[in-house]
Amino acid sequence: MSFSRPGTARSPLFNLASPPLLSPTVIRNRARRGSLVKVEEVGNNTLEDSQDQGAFPDHNSEWVNRKGAWLMHPFLILIGKFFIGMIPGVDSEASWTITNIAYMVLSYLMFHWVTGVPFQTEEHAGAYDDLTLWEQIDGGAQYTPAKKWLLVTPIALFLISTHYTNYEPWTFAICFTALIINLFPKLPQLHRLRLRIFPLEEDKSGTGTPGTPLTPTTHNIRLLSPTLAGSPPSAQTGRSPEL
């Protein structure tokens, strides 16, 4: 009497003897969201950058110290107030409010939004690419006469506009908010710093964030289990071959 060697019990779908590993798992290198607000420093501020910045005069920022540059601000404010006041239906209170907001927005875009040097960029080898105009003025020095003037001008305009609007609460709140947004990046503590809202942080650990693994369907398991795909029907059902 001969005994047949019992075969290895196998499931029609799963190989129980050597369970197939669903590998490689689908891994996607995607950015992770960290904090809602992130403060990061821009510019290398190295000796090499200092030498590149001092090699040639910065024509993008030296004009703020020239004659007539300081008088340009009140002159443009008065001209803007005059033309805005000529618009039909705009009274004195509205014209001062519009003038105040327009100056705050334009000065913010000019001094704190646009970065780099728009002309003769090869002279400084990209040393000013990440710096705003405010950070380029006087080589980044703080509390210089030009920067003090640029600090006093929006404050004086805010006081004048709120006086002529009779300190109306809504216009006062709008103008005060515009003033704070304009003065905030001028603080010395924020020199070369950027405030990022909802930043995307790249995963620097070398391991990607696991994505959704493959669903263990019949098609995927047969592809990942070659022993099951090539086994005879008797091996799949777990029965011993008849002698």
C-alpha positions as CSV (number, residue, x, y, z in Angstrom):
1,M,0.0,0.0,0.0
2,S,1.5,3.2,-1.0
3,F,0.8,6.5,0.6
4,S,0.7,9.6,-1.3
5,R,2.6,12.5,0.0
6,P,0.1,15.1,1.2
7,G,0.4,18.3,-0.8
8,T,0.7,21.7,0.6
9,A,-2.7,23.2,1.3
10,R,-3.2,26.2,-0.9
11,S,-6.0,28.5,-1.4
12,P,-7.3,29.3,-4.9
13,L,-6.5,32.9,-4.3
14,F,-3.8,33.0,-1.6
15,N,-0.5,31.0,-1.3
16,L,-0.6,30.0,2.3
17,A,2.8,28.3,2.2
18,S,4.6,31.4,1.2
19,P,2.2,34.4,1.5
20,P,2.8,36.8,-1.2
21,L,4.0,40.2,-0.1
22,L,2.3,43.1,-1.8
23,S,5.6,44.7,-2.6
24,P,6.8,47.0,-3.8
25,T,4.1,49.2,-2.1
26,V,3.1,52.2,-4.0
27,I,5.1,55.1,-2.4
28,R,4.7,58.6,-3.6
29,N,7.2,61.3,-2.7
30,R,4.8,64.1,-1.9
31,A,5.1,67.3,0.1
32,R,4.0,67.3,3.7
33,R,2.0,70.1,5.2
34,G,3.6,71.4,8.4
35,S,2.6,74.4,10.4
36,L,0.2,76.9,9.0
37,V,2.7,79.8,9.1
38,K,6.4,79.4,8.5
39,V,9.2,82.0,8.9
40,E,12.2,81.4,6.8
41,E,15.4,83.4,6.1
42,V,16.3,84.4,2.6
43,G,19.7,85.3,1.2
44,N,22.9,83.6,2.2
45,N,24.5,86.7,3.8
46,T,28.0,85.2,3.3
47,L,31.3,86.9,2.7
48,E,31.0,86.1,-1.0
49,D,27.6,87.7,-1.3
50,S,28.9,90.8,0.6
51,Q,31.7,91.1,-1.9
52,D,29.3,90.7,-4.8
53,Q,27.0,93.4,-3.4
54,G,29.9,95.8,-2.8
55,A,31.6,95.3,-6.1
56,F,29.4,97.8,-7.9
57,P,26.9,100.4,-6.7
58,D,23.3,99.2,-6.4
59,H,21.5,101.4,-8.8
60,N,18.2,99.9,-7.8
61,S,18.2,101.4,-4.3
62,E,20.7,104.3,-4.4
63,W,18.1,106.7,-5.7
64,V,16.3,106.9,-2.3
65,N,19.2,109.1,-1.1
66,R,19.3,111.4,-4.0
67,K,18.1,115.0,-3.9
68,G,14.4,115.3,-4.5
69,A,13.7,111.6,-3.7
70,W,12.2,112.5,-0.3
71,L,10.0,115.2,-1.7
72,M,8.7,112.8,-4.3
73,H,6.4,111.1,-1.8
74,P,4.4,114.1,-0.6
75,F,4.3,115.4,-4.1
76,L,2.8,112.2,-5.5
77,I,0.4,112.0,-2.6
78,L,-0.9,115.5,-3.2
79,I,-1.2,114.9,-7.0
80,G,-3.1,111.6,-6.4
81,K,-5.4,113.3,-3.9
82,F,-6.1,116.1,-6.4
83,F,-7.1,113.8,-9.2
84,I,-9.1,111.4,-7.0
85,G,-11.0,114.4,-5.6
86,M,-12.0,115.4,-9.1
87,I,-13.9,112.1,-9.6
88,P,-17.7,112.9,-9.5
89,G,-19.4,111.6,-6.4
90,V,-16.2,111.3,-4.4
91,D,-16.2,113.6,-1.3
92,S,-13.2,114.7,0.7
93,E,-13.4,111.9,3.2
94,A,-13.5,109.2,0.5
95,S,-10.7,110.8,-1.5
96,W,-8.4,110.9,1.5
97,T,-9.2,107.2,2.3
98,I,-8.6,106.1,-1.3
99,T,-5.3,108.1,-1.4
100,N,-4.1,106.6,1.8
101,I,-4.9,103.0,0.7
102,A,-3.4,103.6,-2.7
103,Y,-0.2,104.9,-1.3
104,M,0.1,102.0,1.2
105,V,-0.5,99.4,-1.5
106,L,1.9,100.9,-4.0
107,S,4.6,101.4,-1.5
108,Y,4.2,97.9,-0.2
109,L,4.5,96.4,-3.7
110,M,7.5,98.6,-4.5
111,F,9.5,98.2,-1.3
112,H,8.4,94.8,0.1
113,W,7.1,92.6,-2.6
114,V,9.3,92.9,-5.7
115,T,12.7,91.2,-5.2
116,G,16.0,91.4,-7.1
117,V,17.5,94.0,-9.4
118,P,15.6,94.7,-12.6
119,F,18.7,95.8,-14.6
120,Q,22.4,95.1,-14.7
121,T,21.9,91.8,-12.8
122,E,25.3,90.4,-14.0
123,E,27.2,93.0,-11.9
124,H,26.2,91.5,-8.6
125,A,26.1,87.8,-9.6
126,G,22.6,87.3,-8.2
127,A,23.5,88.6,-4.7
128,Y,20.2,90.7,-4.6
129,D,17.9,88.1,-6.2
130,D,16.1,87.3,-2.9
131,L,16.2,90.7,-1.4
132,T,13.5,93.4,-1.6
133,L,14.1,97.0,-2.3
134,W,13.8,97.8,1.4
135,E,16.4,95.2,2.3
136,Q,18.8,96.7,-0.4
137,I,18.6,100.3,0.8
138,D,21.8,101.4,2.5
139,G,23.2,97.9,2.3
140,G,20.7,96.6,4.7
141,A,21.5,99.0,7.5
142,Q,18.7,99.9,9.9
143,Y,17.5,103.4,11.0
144,T,19.2,105.3,8.3
145,P,17.8,108.7,7.3
146,A,16.2,107.3,4.2
147,K,14.5,104.5,6.1
148,K,13.4,106.9,8.8
149,W,11.7,109.0,6.2
150,L,10.0,106.0,4.6
151,L,8.7,105.1,8.1
152,V,7.4,108.6,8.9
153,T,5.7,109.2,5.6
154,P,2.9,106.5,5.8
155,I,2.3,107.3,9.5
156,A,1.9,111.0,8.7
157,L,-0.5,110.2,5.8
158,F,-2.5,107.9,8.1
159,L,-2.9,110.7,10.7
160,I,-3.9,113.3,8.1
161,S,-6.4,111.0,6.4
162,T,-8.1,109.9,9.7
163,H,-8.3,113.6,10.7
164,Y,-10.1,114.6,7.5
165,T,-12.4,111.6,7.8
166,N,-13.4,112.8,11.3
167,Y,-12.1,109.5,12.8
168,E,-15.0,107.5,11.3
169,P,-14.7,104.0,12.7
170,W,-14.8,102.0,9.5
171,T,-12.4,104.2,7.6
172,F,-10.1,104.4,10.6
173,A,-10.1,100.6,10.8
174,I,-9.3,100.2,7.1
175,C,-6.6,102.8,7.1
176,F,-5.0,101.5,10.3
177,T,-5.0,97.9,8.9
178,A,-3.3,99.2,5.7
179,L,-0.7,101.1,7.8
180,I,0.1,98.0,9.9
181,I,0.6,95.8,6.8
182,N,2.9,98.5,5.4
183,L,5.0,99.0,8.5
184,F,5.3,95.3,9.6
185,P,7.9,94.3,7.0
186,K,10.0,97.4,7.9
187,L,10.8,96.2,11.4
188,P,14.5,95.3,11.9
189,Q,13.5,92.0,13.4
190,L,12.1,90.9,10.1
191,H,15.1,91.8,8.0
192,R,15.7,89.0,5.4
193,L,12.8,87.0,6.8
194,R,9.7,85.8,4.9
195,L,6.4,84.8,6.4
196,R,5.0,81.8,4.5
197,I,1.3,80.9,4.9
198,F,0.4,77.3,4.4
199,P,3.9,76.3,3.3
200,L,4.6,72.9,1.6
201,E,7.5,71.1,3.3
202,E,9.4,68.6,1.3
203,D,10.2,65.3,3.0
204,K,14.0,65.4,3.5
205,S,14.3,62.1,5.3
206,G,14.7,60.1,2.1
207,T,11.5,58.1,2.7
208,G,8.4,59.1,0.9
209,T,5.0,59.4,2.4
210,P,3.2,56.0,2.0
211,G,0.4,56.2,-0.4
212,T,-2.6,54.0,-0.8
213,P,-1.4,50.3,-1.2
214,L,-2.6,48.1,-3.9
215,T,-5.9,46.5,-3.2
216,P,-5.5,42.7,-2.8
217,T,-7.6,41.6,-5.8
218,T,-7.4,38.3,-7.6
219,H,-5.6,39.9,-10.5
220,N,-2.9,41.5,-8.4
221,I,-2.2,38.4,-6.3
222,R,-1.8,36.2,-9.3
223,L,0.6,38.7,-10.8
224,L,2.6,38.9,-7.5
225,S,2.5,35.2,-6.9
226,P,4.2,33.3,-9.8
227,T,4.1,30.0,-8.0
228,L,0.3,30.2,-7.8
229,A,0.0,31.3,-11.4
230,G,2.0,28.4,-12.7
231,S,0.7,25.7,-10.3
232,P,-1.6,22.9,-11.6
233,P,-5.2,22.8,-10.6
234,S,-4.5,20.1,-8.0
235,A,-2.0,22.3,-6.2
236,Q,-4.5,25.2,-6.1
237,T,-7.3,23.1,-4.6
238,G,-5.0,21.4,-2.0
239,R,-5.7,17.9,-3.2
240,S,-3.1,15.2,-3.6
241,P,-2.6,13.7,-7.0
242,E,-4.2,10.4,-7.4
243,L,-1.9,7.5,-8.1
